[in-house]
Amino acid sequence: GNSVTQMEGPVTLSEEAFLTINCTYTATGYPSLFWYVQYPGEGLQLLLKATKADDKGSNKGFEATYRKETTSFHLEKGSVQVSDSAVYFCALSPRYSTLTFGKGTMLLVSP
Amino acid sequence: EAGVAQSPRYKIIEKRQSVAFWCNPISGHATLYWYQQILGQGPKLLIQFQNNGVVDDSQLPKDRFSAERLKGVDSTLKIQPAKLEDSAVYLCASSVRGRDTIYEQYFGPGTRLTVT
């Protein structure tokens, strides 16, 4: 079946530090990959996506590259801000099908 | 445009009681999803509707959970009777088919259920 594994949190960083949140997946075929973000008290928001191998998704300074050979979709940001503090979810979706989420990684950024 | 609306935002009930959650998707979104998010875990799909028909309810505990989407617009999820392990956030999402056949999902704020 399909599954997503994320690094456990919380990830604690100082403002302007470099961020990496690891995500690996298991799936049949070639799924689309997503990162969602959940700010405190809010619903999930799509952060970025990639639909095929070697695609790079990017948004708000965050990036992730679809690596088929390592079945990974790691999230990166060069310089985090306090406002980036949230829970980040990696997810996959085979075509025409529903989302399978990882457990989420909490990011805490201090000034 | 207005986002996905859910109510109530919070609900506390005793075990064996009943509870219902309501969701109004984004206008024009044919697909509607209900997810259960237990603390410390990612959302898990309970049921997916396409218009007013069920596409996938394989993970819905049908002995106690039910959902309907009459007229293909808003939806109600019910739990009867509730158990302690049903304590979670219940998320509603809706989607419309986008480019490359990817169904981009938009989530509501969720209903936090506490069963005591």
Interface residues (C-beta under 8 A of the other chain):
Chain A: V4 S32 Y36 G41 E42 G43 L44 Q45 L46 K49 T51 F89 A91 S93 R95 Y96 T98 L99 F101 G102 K103 G104
Chain B: G3 V4 Y33 G40 Q41 G42 P43 K44 L45 Q48 D56 L91 A93 D100 T101 I102 Y103 E104 Q105 Y106 F107 G108 P109 G110
